[in-house]
């Protein structure tokens, strides 16, 4: 089993290969690409080539709309094989699926809840900070004095500093921030994709 794919676009791994029971990737300088290919074909160690033995691999995953293939291996390591062209990326993944022995293949629906979790937490944090800061700013405008006891780098110190800008500026700023986080949340919710998974059976 010896096959090599060459990529030429910016951001891609220049060479991806499967050879001698390893998945290989390399990003040599342009003038060294041919030498690198020759070394891979002849199973010669080349410092520009990174290899993952098939025996170390746990799974290989391809997610729709992502410009890479993920290879999970070892204890908790992962490597990205970056290929911009959709057809070539699918071709490489299919080759892995068809030619790596002792595997199981499945398709997993992408968990939108998991994808949206971080922006949802951000929205909650923004709302809590907004209510707190607006309350302090309102108090400052009505003549109340506040003092932060203890750590001067605490969240309370941050809130008090922001409160000095006044309720109108704070409201406008938090509305903008809330709009950005909400947009991110909605985009993630509607990002319906599948993950194609090759599991290596030990």
C-alpha positions in Angstrom: 0.0 0.0 0.0 1.8 3.1 -1.3 0.0 6.2 -2.6 0.9 9.8 -2.5 -1.2 12.9 -2.9 0.3 16.3 -3.8 -1.4 19.6 -2.8 -0.4 23.0 -4.1 -2.8 25.6 -2.4 -1.8 27.8 0.5 -2.8 26.3 3.9 -2.7 22.7 2.6 -0.3 19.9 3.6 1.9 19.7 0.5 2.3 16.0 0.6 -0.1 13.4 2.1 0.7 9.7 1.7 0.1 6.2 3.0 3.2 4.0 2.9 4.8 1.2 4.8 1.8 0.9 7.2 2.0 4.7 8.0 0.0 7.8 7.2 2.5 10.5 6.2 2.4 14.2 5.8 5.1 16.7 4.8 5.5 20.3 4.1 9.0 20.7 2.6 10.3 23.7 0.7 9.2 23.8 -2.9 12.6 22.7 -4.2 12.6 19.7 -1.8 9.2 18.3 -2.8 10.5 15.8 -5.4 13.2 14.6 -3.1 10.6 14.1 -0.3 8.4 12.1 -2.7 11.3 9.9 -3.8 12.2 9.3 -0.1 8.7 8.3 0.7 8.6 5.9 -2.3 11.8 4.3 -1.2 11.0 4.2 2.5 13.9 6.5 3.3 13.7 8.6 6.5 13.3 12.3 5.7 13.2 15.0 8.4 10.4 16.8 6.6 8.1 13.9 6.8 5.8 13.2 9.8 4.4 9.7 10.1 1.7 8.0 12.2 1.9 4.2 12.2 -1.5 2.6 11.5 -1.1 0.6 14.6 -1.2 3.8 16.7 -4.3 5.2 15.1 -7.7 5.1 17.0 -9.9 6.7 14.4 -9.9 8.9 11.3 -12.7 11.5 11.0 -14.0 13.7 8.2 -16.6 16.4 9.0 -18.6 18.1 6.3 -17.6 21.7 5.6 -14.2 21.2 7.3 -11.0 21.5 5.1 -9.2 18.8 6.9 -9.2 15.1 7.9 -8.6 14.4 11.6 -6.4 11.5 12.7 -6.7 10.5 16.4 -3.8 8.4 17.7 -1.8 7.4 20.7 -3.1 8.3 24.1 -4.9 11.5 23.3 -3.1 13.0 20.3 -4.5 14.2 17.0 -3.2 15.3 13.7 -4.9 17.4 10.9 -4.4 16.5 7.2 -5.3 19.8 5.5 -6.8 19.5 2.0 -8.8 22.4 0.5 -10.3 20.6 -2.5 -13.5 18.8 -1.4 -13.2 16.0 -4.0 -9.6 15.2 -3.1 -10.3 15.3 0.6 -13.2 12.8 0.1 -11.0 10.7 -2.2 -8.2 10.4 0.5 -10.7 9.6 3.2 -12.4 6.9 1.0 -9.0 5.4 0.3 -8.3 5.2 4.0 -11.7 3.6 4.6 -11.3 1.0 1.8 -7.6 0.1 2.3 -6.9 0.2 6.1 -7.7 -3.2 7.5 -9.6 -4.0 10.7 -11.9 -0.9 10.7 -15.5 -0.1 11.3 -17.2 2.8 9.5 -20.1 4.9 10.7 -21.7 8.3 10.1 -22.5 10.4 13.1 -24.9 13.4 13.1 -23.1 16.5 14.3 -24.3 17.5 17.8 -25.6 21.1 17.4 -26.1 21.3 21.2 -22.4 20.7 21.8 -21.5 23.2 19.0 -23.7 25.9 20.5 -22.7 25.3 24.1 -19.9 27.8 24.3 -21.7 30.8 22.7 -24.8 30.0 24.9 -22.6 30.2 28.0 -21.1 33.4 26.6 -24.7 34.9 26.2 -25.5 34.0 29.8 -22.3 35.6 31.0 -23.0 38.8 29.0 -26.5 39.1 30.4 -25.4 38.6 34.0 -22.5 41.1 33.6 -24.9 43.6 31.9 -27.4 43.5 34.7 -24.7 43.8 37.4 -22.9 46.6 35.6 -26.0 48.5 34.8 -27.1 48.3 38.4 -23.8 49.7 39.6 -23.8 52.4 36.9 -27.3 53.5 37.8 -26.1 53.7 41.4 -23.1 55.8 40.5 -25.3 58.2 38.5 -27.6 58.6 41.5 -24.7 59.6 43.7 -23.9 56.3 45.4 -20.2 55.5 46.1 -18.8 52.0 45.7 -15.5 50.5 46.8 -14.0 47.2 46.0 -12.5 45.4 49.0 -9.8 42.8 48.6 -8.4 41.9 45.2 -8.3 45.0 43.0 -8.2 42.7 39.9 -11.4 41.0 40.6 -14.5 40.9 38.4 -16.1 43.4 40.8 -13.3 45.8 40.1 -13.9 45.3 36.4 -17.6 46.0 36.7 -17.0 49.1 38.8 -14.6 50.4 36.2 -17.0 49.8 33.3 -19.8 51.4 35.3 -18.1 54.7 35.2 -19.0 55.0 31.5 -22.7 55.5 32.4 -25.9 53.6 31.7 -26.4 54.7 28.1 -22.9 53.7 26.8 -23.0 50.5 28.8 -26.4 49.5 27.3 -25.2 50.2 23.8 -22.0 48.2 24.3 -23.7 45.2 25.9 -26.4 45.2 23.2 -23.6 45.0 20.5 -21.8 42.2 22.4 -25.1 40.3 23.0 -25.9 40.6 19.3 -22.5 39.2 18.3 -22.7 36.2 20.7 -26.4 35.5 19.7 -25.4 35.5 16.0 -22.6 33.0 16.8 -25.1 30.9 18.7 -27.7 30.9 15.9 -25.1 30.1 13.3 -23.9 27.0 15.2 -27.5 25.8 15.8 -28.2 25.8 12.1 -24.8 24.2 11.2 -26.2 20.7 10.4 -23.3 18.5 9.3 -22.3 14.9 9.5 -19.1 13.4 10.8 -17.7 10.3 8.9 -15.7 8.1 11.2 -13.3 5.2 10.5 -12.8 3.4 13.8 -9.7 1.1 14.1 -10.5 -2.2 15.7 -7.9 -3.5 18.1 
